[in-house]
Amino acid sequence: MQHAHSLYIEPIDVVGRIQRAIEDFRTSRVQAKAFKNTVRELSNLTDHELADIGVDRADIVAVAQQAVSAA
């Protein structure tokens, strides 16, 4: 007597995957824009203004990355 093997293939939610990919892309674009704006704004400050807010000019990129990831 032979035993029938059943093969179960889980359905793929293609539409859901595409929607998540689009949302991830949009989120990345918003974060990239926020990063760019933060770097630009901090770079436009004088060294004295940066010191007043506790930021060294060499740390602008790191501060912008941290600000974007915290948002």
MORA-V78166 format. One line per field, one symbol per residue. ss: DSSP state (@ for helix, = for strand, . for the rest). phi: phi as a letter, one per 20 degrees, with the letter a starting at -180 (. if undefined). A space follows every 50 residues. Layout:
# MORA-V78166
ss: ???
phi: ???
This chain:
# MORA-V78166
ss: .............@@@@@@@@@@@@@@@@@@@@@@@@@@@@@@...@@@@ @@....@@@@@@@@@@@@@@.
phi: .edeeedddffdefffffffffffffffffffffffffffffffffffff ffdmcegfdgfffffffffef
